[in-house]
Amino acid sequence: MAYRVPFVDPQKHYSNLKDEIDAAITDCLSKGDLILRSQLEDFETNFASLVGTKYAVGLNSGYHALALSLLAAGIGAGDEVITVAHTFVASISAIVHCGATPVLIDVGKDYNMDMEKLESAITPNTKAVLPVHLNGRLCDMDRLMDIAKEHNLIIIEDAAQSVGGKYNGKVAGSFGLAGCFSHYPFKILGGFGDGGTLTTNDPDIARKTILLRYNGEDRETGEYHYHGYTCLLDNIQAAVLDVKLKHLPEWIKRRRAIAGLYRQGLSDIEDLFLPHFEGEKYFDVYQNYVIRTKKRDELYNYLEEQGVETLIHWKRPVWEHKGLKLGHLNLPETESICKEVISLPMSAETSDKHVEYTVKCIRNFFKQK
Ligand SMILES: Cc1ncc(COP(=O)(O)O)c(C=O)c1O
């Protein structure tokens, strides 16, 4: 179905950048620069400078950034890692795959880790906390860093949805031992395929990740230090991401402007909870513009009929997927969120007209109710 307002618009995204992207890809192909070449190094240098860390390591997904961070930090069997249940499943799978036990806690009204719940989930086996900066908003990092310091816990940030987001002027991915980013095509900084980056200030984590991403091999000596993986960010994706990185500030500005337009158009509707949370410390980048209503399913269907494409992240709590073997959890906020949230069209290509039409449809929907 062709939507009048698409959720995202990858064709328009490409056509806006066509000349720069084509030149970057042609440069790689004509030089035969496919694996571990200067384009990857350039992207890593520029990404590290954006985040404000000493190192950035290009990987082939956000999942691998999480998995390799945990492995490089020495987390494994017998360790507990606390994260939230309201996240993309990869945050949890990375913990399971390194052999540790995920301990899932509830989130607060801003969809991020409820720090009140964190302290009571800590046990003598807790080794790390994996905060997820969801939808483009950072967690309460003052509180989290204090708790981590007090209990001597490692922090691995899942910043897959928050590239360029800030807390107290400090950028997502620069607080913990490692920051993990996704460049899945529809992320704020997305490639034309899968990709991810790990950021860190720790030379040991950076070195281990560089070895692990390339089958454990030190490319200079030929020595295999670990049983590793094949999970490099390939050169062409790195070249594409490096082009896109230059546009990131303008895209973030646009996303914040779109969020402002939604707020203007929708803030007086009762039974509609908008994602504008208090706190001067936060600089939100709106990977997703998530609204919340008890009439979610009806609203979703109505917008679909009107040609507005929306998405729901996520319809069922993770623990209800029996194959994940997470047991049964009782996390009321996570459960309600699954029934009530809906994400509106949001991308750098979303136009004012798209937003106006979406707002009009939502207003009509609530008028009829
Ligand atoms: C919060 C979160 N964590 C982890 C990931 C995993 O990233 P990727 O899809 O690049 O493996 C994603 C991506 O969808 C995500 O949104």
The ligand as an ORCA input file, in Angstrom:
! r2SCAN-3c Opt
* xyz 0 1
  C      17.388     -0.599     21.569
  C      18.086     -1.437     20.534
  N      19.086     -2.253     20.922
  C      19.742     -3.011     20.042
  C      19.434     -2.995     18.700
  C      20.150     -3.925     17.782
  O      20.740     -3.282     16.690
  P      20.901     -4.063     15.290
  O      19.562     -4.225     14.696
  O      21.797     -3.161     14.504
  O      21.558     -5.361     15.613
  C      18.414     -2.159     18.245
  C      18.068     -2.096     16.823
  O      17.023     -2.279     16.347
  C      17.704     -1.372     19.188
  O      16.697     -0.578     18.820
*
